[in-house]
Amino acid sequence: MKKRNVCVLFGGVSPEHEISLRSAECILTNIDKERNHVIPVGITKDGMWIRFYSSDYSLLPKGTWADTPGCCRCALSPSRGDGLICFTEDGITLEPVDVVFPVLHGENGEDGSMQGLFQIAGIPFVGPDVASSAACMDKTMTKLMIDRTPVRQAGWRLVTRYTMGADEEAVMDEIEKAFAYPVFVKPAGTGSSVGVSKAKNRAELREALLHALKFDRKVLVEEFIHGHEVEVAVLGNLDPIASVCGEIIAGADFYDYEAKYISNTSTTVIPAEIPPEQAEKAREAAVTVYRSMGCRGLSRVDFFVTYDGGEVVFNEINTLPGFTSISMYPKLFEASGIPCDKLIEKLLELALEA
């Protein structure tokens, strides 16, 4: 059987660069080497593309991968058929690529920009297409699209750098008129809870807005939903399937970036500790959101299930979710009967099918 040439692309110019390195380590370790010829390519924080030749994938989370002897600069050619251009000491070589697995979280990787390059180059890739990636990455666009579905979501308001700069007091007056405290404040275009804050009063709201606007020109302010934090992994193209539900028990005031990746104070419960009928509603809603956003390949869909009444409330969707050893997406499908190596293989098949 001829091996596929699989380019695993990691790193990136993004606040989520380090998470990507950890996800890539997991994927490179678990991918089937009998079926796939793996081509690891990393993007440094300043945007340099590096062909990584070492099989010591532990160098990725350590941050020393780019300095490994033998590695060289490279670029993915937009000319169809070229694949990867490697700039070696012996000159320029072309390395064919059959499919790309972009392990790129956040901006410049999950927002449709990189997907556009793959599309122009004519190379199949894991995950949603350009339009779907862009719409899911922008939380305000997601909110507008899900408003047209039967799925309930938290109330929200949009704040921009312009409106905040023009009249801070008026912006905060409008938010306080719409919602009781606490509220969540999120940059519109980041993942992994980067730049997210929980505001309990007007002073904290102002601080949270200014903080979030450092990451994006648009900010989402959402009403607080008191409930279980439930996540569902979705897999597939035309006929997607949903995993069992998982639950996040936040070790901090909420499940922020530090609680996810640094402090190790948060825990996950799989399956989620909610009644079966609520879990089934969350799984059905996850597939509805996935299809409504035009997703393919994979996504993780997050919900709240209210303590009072057990109502399923959509929170957000992540089109290239974390793939680390502690990430919910692979753990949810492992609990659903698809181990990590089989999950990676299925994602590659779906990319080639799309």
Secondary structure, DSSP 8 states (H G I E B T S, - for coil): ---EEEEEEEE-SSTTHHHHHHHHHHHHHHS-TTTEEEEEEEE-TTS-EEE---S-TTHHHHT-GGG-TT-EEEEE-SSTTT-EEEEETTEEEEE--SEEEEE--STTTSSSHHHHHHHHHT--BSS--HHHHHHHHSHHHHHHHHTTSS--B--EEEEEHHHHHH-HHHHHHHHHHH--S-EEEEETT--TTTT-EEE-SHHHHHHHHHHHTTT-SEEEEEE---EEEEEEEEEESSS-EEEEEEEEE-SSSS--HHHHHTS---EEESS-SS-HHHHHHHHHHHHHHHHHTT--EEEEEEEEEETTT--EEEEEEESS---STT-HHHHHHHHTT--HHHHHHHHHHHHHH-
